[in-house]
Amino acid sequence: MSAVRKPVLLFAALAAAAASALPAAELVEQIVVRVNDRLITQTEFDKRLAIAAKTPGRANTDLAEMQHQVLEDLIREKLLEERAKEMSVSASEEEVDVAVARVKAQYNLTTDAEFDAALAQSGMTRDELKRQMRQTITLQKVIGRDVTSQMQLTDDALRLEYERKKEQFYAIPESAHVAEIVLKFQPGDPEERQKAVAGIEEIRVKLKAGASFAELARETSQGNTKDKGGDLGNVTKGELVEALDAAIFSTPAQEYPAPALLSDSVHLFRVTDRKASGFKPFPEVKEDLRKRISDDLYEKRFTEYMDKLRRDAFVKIYVPELAKLDEKKVS
């Protein structure tokens, strides 16, 4: 796909939102919703619905659900625009220019000609794009002041949440460094199995006499780690099949635990550097924890904030079918 065509869907979305900025005298048509003194027109609603239908992952979304989501998004935008007016919040020309430049860079539009061509394919002008960027930045500022700024998390709050969530997110299983010697046999052949078991016992005798596990592995093992002296590296409890796991993490801990017998092989392990299970320390996970809490808390606070704005506003939905959808969700 060429650089000119890449941002078509994005610009189409911005063009649809920009249509709401047209003066009422230039757009006389059916009103879908009134939010205080702001209006949502049928054209605005239809364009946003068309864009939502093209959004990845929305192809199988129920139409009624999609209609309600678009309606809710538009109402929230109008409510935030009202709040921005009350707070005298706006976007500076410099902020808008930076946002436009970011869009150009994101879609590899290196020249103004490419940028204007991409805008033209979406039926937009640069002024319309800047108008929408200004609106977006303004609404983000409102949310930043009214929602995000109220979400300061102290270390004490983070430590409390760490104790609550460490089992779920920060558990470290028991681990050990493991080397293996594997002797194989044909499944269902008792004679071959006994021969393999006897071979492992001979190797254990040599180990007790001081032989090198790595050298014995290179000489006798039939496993994939033979050339590495049997070295499996670090293994965590629960990582291998049950019989091997039980042998490695035996109680009490042993450097040479009892061999593990499978249906087609017998395994002898050397287990070193065994570490008990535990949890990642708080300082190490503090920022990850802050993000997890912030994401969850933001959703909760933002929803509460928008619900309050709506309760305090005059919202009238003039299309009966949409009004019914909204009533079902609100109730």
N, C-alpha and C positions, 0 to 999 in steps of 0.2 A: 504494500500500500504506500502511495507516495506521501510525502510530508504534507502536501496540500490537502489530501483527503482524510488524514488521520483524525483531525479534531471536529469533523462534521457533526457528529452526535453531540459533542459537548457544546458547540456553538448553537446547535438547534435547541438544546435545553435552555441556554442563556437567552436565545431569541424569544422563546416562549415566555420566559419570566419577564423579559424586557417589555413585552406587549402590555403588561399591566401598568407601565408608566405613561402610556399615551393619555393625553388629556381627554376627559369625558366627552367634550364636544366633538372629538374626532372619532369616537367609537360609541355609536348608539346601538345597543343591542340588549338582549335579555340579561338581567342581573341574576346570578346564581346565589350569591351570599352578600349580605351587608355586615360588616364588622365595624361597629361605631359609624364613622363617616367614610369608611373605605369600602370599596366595592370589588367583588370578584365576578368577572363577566363570564358568559358562556364560552367565548373564544379562549379566554385565559385558562379556564378549566379544561376544555377539550385539548388544548395544546399540551398541557401538563400531563393529561391522561395518556395521550399518544406517546409522549416521551417515556412515561413510566412503563408502558407496555413493551418498549424496546429495551428496557434496562436488563442487562444480563441477570439470569436467575429469576425473572419475573414472568417468563412465558406461560407457566402453568398456574399463575396466581388467579384466584377467583376474581371475576370482573367486579363484583360488588365490593370485595375487599380492597381491590385496587382503587376503585372510585372513592371509597371512604378515606383511604390513606392520602390520596391526592387532595381531597377536600380538607382533611385535617392539616396537611402541610400548608396549604394556602391560607387557611384561617390563622394558623400560628404565625405565618409571615406578616399578615396584616396586624396582628396583635403586637408583634415585636416592632413593627414600623411605628405604631402608636406610642409604644414605650420609648423608642428612640427620640421621637418628637418631644415627649415629656422631659426627657433627660438632656435634650439639646446635644445629642450624640450624632456625629457625622464622620465621614471618611475624608481625609485630605487628598489633594491631587497627587501628592507624592505616593501615598499608600495605594491609590488606584493604579498609578503608573507601574509600581512594583508588582502588583497583582497581575496586570496585563502582561508584563514582561515574563512573569513566571509561567503563564499559559503558553506564551510563544516558545519558551525554552522546553516546556514539558512535551510539546508536540513537534519539536525540532524545526520550527519555523524561523529560519535564520534571517530572512529579509522581510521588509514591509510588504513587498509585492506578494510573497507567499501568504503572509498573514491576511492581507486584504482579500486575496482570492479564496482562502478558506472561509473567511467571514461571509463573503458574497454567496458561496455555495449554501450557506445556512440562512440566507436572507437577512443578514445582519450588517450593520455598519460598525465602525470602530467606536463611534459615540454611543451606540446602543450597548455594546459590550462593556464600555466604561461605566455606563449607567448601572448595569447589573452588578458589576464588580463593586461599585460604590455602595449599592444596597446590601450586598453580601457582607462586606467589611463592617458596615454600620450595624447590622444585626449581630454579627459576631462580637462587636464591642458591647452591645447591650447584654448579651448572654455572659460575657466575661465579667462585667460589673455586677450583674444581679445574681449570677449562679456560681461561676467558677471561683470568683474571689471569696465566696463564703465557704469554700471547701478546704481550708487550711488544716493540715493533719500534723499534730504534734508527735514527737518521738514516743511519748507515753501511749498515745492512741495506736500508733503503729506497732509497738511492742505487745499491746493487748491483743491486737488482731493477729499478730504473729503466733501467739500462744494458741489462738483459736484455729488458725488455718495451717499450722506447720505440718500436721499429720497429712493433710490433703495435698499440699503443694511442695513442701520442702523436706520430706522424709528422704533419708539416705539409707539404702538397704545394706546389709552386711556384705562385705566384699573380701576378696583374697587374690593373691597372685598365684596362678596355677600352672603347673606343667603336667603333661600326661604321657603315659606309655599305653598304647592300644594294641591288643592282639585280637585278630578277627577269626571267625569260624563260620561255617555254613549253618544257617538256622535249621533246627530240627535234627542236627547230627550230634548225638551225645558224645561220641568218641572225639570229634574235633573240638567240641566245647571243653571236654575234660583236658585235652591237650593244651588248649589256650590257657585254662586256669592253672595248670601245672607250670606252664611257661612263666606266668606272672609270679607264681610262688618262687621260682628259681631267681627271678629278677629281684624280688624282695630280699632274698638271702644275700645276694650280691650287694644290695644297698646297705644292709646291716653290716656287711664286712667293710664298708667304706667306699664302694664304687660310686662314680659320678652318675647322678640321675640323667643329666643331659647326654653323656656319652652312651649310656645304656639305651636311651630313647633313640639316638641316631643309629645305633646298631640293631635294635630289635623292634622298635615300634612300627606299626602298620597304619598309623593315623596320619592325617594331613599335616601335623606339626612336626613330623619326624626330623626334617632338615633343620628345624629351629631348636633342636634338642628337646622337643616336646612342649615348648613354651606356648601356652594359651593366652598369656597376658592376664590382665585383671578381669575377674569374673564376679558378678554380683549375685547374691542369693536369689533364686527364682529364675535365673537367666537360662539355665540348661534344663534338660529333661529331669524328671523327679529323681530317678535313681542316681544320676550323676551329681545332682544338687545335694542330695542327702549324704553322699560320700564326702564331698568337698567340705560341706559345712556340718561336719559331725560334731557331736557333743560328748566329751570335751574335745577341744580343738586338737588336731594331730597333724604333724608334718607329713606323715605317710599314713593316711586313713586306709581302712579296709577296702579292697578292690570292689568296683561296682560291676555287676554282671548284667548285660543287656541280652537281647534275643540273638544277636549276631557278633557280639564283641565283649571283651572284658577290659576294664580300664583301671590303671593304677595311677594315682595322683601324688604329686608333691605340692603341698599347700603351704605358702609362706605369706608374710605380711598381711595376716588376717585382721580385718578391722570390723569392729562392732557396728551395728546399725545406729543411726542417730539422725540429726537434723542439720541442715545448712545453718550456719550461724546467722543471727539477726543482722549484723552489719553487712554481710554478703548479700542478703536478699532484701534489704531495706527499700531500695528504689523500686525493685520489682513489686514488692508488697504495696508501696505507695501507688503505683500505677493500677494495680488490681483494685484497690479500694477506691481510687479516684474514678475509675471507669464505672464501677457499680454505683458509687455515690452520685456521680454526675447524672446518670440515667434517672435515678430516683429524684434528685433535686430538680432537674430540668422538667420532669413530668409534673411534679408538684407546682413548680413555678408557672408553667404554661396553663395548668388547670386553674390556678388562681387568677391569672390574667383573663382567662375566658369567663370565669364566674363574675368578674368585675366589669365585663364588657357587654355591650349590646350586640348579640349575634343572631341574625335572622337568615334562615335558609329558605329560599323561595321555591326551589324545585322539590316537589313532594317526595320523589323517590330518594333523593339525597338526604332529605330531612329525616326520613324513616331510618336510613342507614345510620345516621348520626345519633338518633334517639336510642337505637339498639346498643351502640357502643357506649354511650354515656350512661345508660341505665345498667 
